[in-house]
Amino acid sequence: MLPREMSEQQEFRHELEATLAAREEMGAELEPQLVDRFADRIEQEIDRRAKEQAYRQRPRSGGHSAPTIPLALGSLGIAIPLIGAAGGLAGVAGVIAVCMAIVLVNLLWVLGRR
């Protein structure tokens, strides 16, 4: 167990003992407020730990830091006139070649990000 976790456990233990001592001193009429206060403290600590763990487990981006949306939109923007020109000049074979080239460029770019 890490020293930080140990001190947090000791802190919670101390707080629980203080809550129980206050309950004994104040009687049953204030018990619900003491329990609610302690439960709120536990919920806050759970939320803090969950956020800390989520931050640590957040995936780190490697490779290109640029988003893929501009690449996709650019590919579509370039594909339209290229497909039109290839279809008019080379027919179906030209359209297939342009589509394969665009897919290949996008695929290589995405694989390069990994």
N, C-alpha and C positions, 0 to 999 in steps of 0.2 A: 504494500500500500504506500502511496506517495505521501510525503510529509504534509502536503497541502490538503489532501483528502483526509488525513488523520486529524489535522487541526479543524477542518470543517466538521468532522464527526464530533470532535470534542466540543466545538461551539454549539452544535445542535443538542448534544447531550446536556450541556450546561443550561441552554435555553429551556429545554424540556424540564429539567429539574427546577429551574426558577419558576416556570409556569405552574408546576405541581405545588411548589411551596406557596405561591401566591394563591392558589386554589384553596389550600388548607387554611391560610390566614383569612381570606376574604369570605369563605363560605360558598354555599351552593348557588347563591343568587347571582354571582358574577362568573360562574363557571362557563356559561355559553360564550361570553365575550372572550375569556381567556383561551378557550378552545378555538374559537374563530381566529383570534390573533395568531395563535401558533400554527393553525392550518394555513393561513395566508402566507406566513413566513416560509413554510415548507413548499407551498405552491410556487412562490417566487424563486426559491432555490432550484426547484425542478425545472422551471422555465429557463433560468440562467444556464443550467447545465445542458439542457436540450439545445439551446442556441449555440453554446460553446462547442458541443459535439457536432452540430450541423455545420458550423463554420470549419471545423477541422476536417470533416468528410467532404466538403465542397470540392468538386472536381477542379483540378488545376488545368487550365488550357495550355496546351503545348503547341509548338509549330506556329502557324499563322495566327495572328490575333484578329485578323479582319473577319467580319461576319460573312456568311455565305449568301445572304440575300442579294447584295450588289452583283455577285458573280452570276447568280441565277437570272436576275433581271437583264444583266448585260448579255448573257448567252441568248436569252430570248430576243433581245433587241437586235443582235447581230444575226441570229438565225433566220429571222423573217426575210430580210433582203437576200441573204445568201441562198436560202432555199428557193426563193423566187428566181434568182439568176441561174442557179444550178438546174432548176426544173426547166427553164426556158432554153438553156444551152445544151445540157446533157441529158435531160429527161429524168426518168426515175432513178437511174444509176447516180446521177449528180445529187439528187435530193438525199439518197441513202448515204452517199459519201459525206455530205455536209452534216447530216444528223449524227453519223458515227464520229466525225471529227469533234463536234461540239460535246457529245457525250464523253469522249475520251479526254478532252481537256478538263471538263468538270470532274470526272472521276480521278484523274491524276492530281488535281488540285486538292480534292477532299482527302485522298490517301496521303498526300504530302503533309496534311495537318496532323496526322496521327503520329 
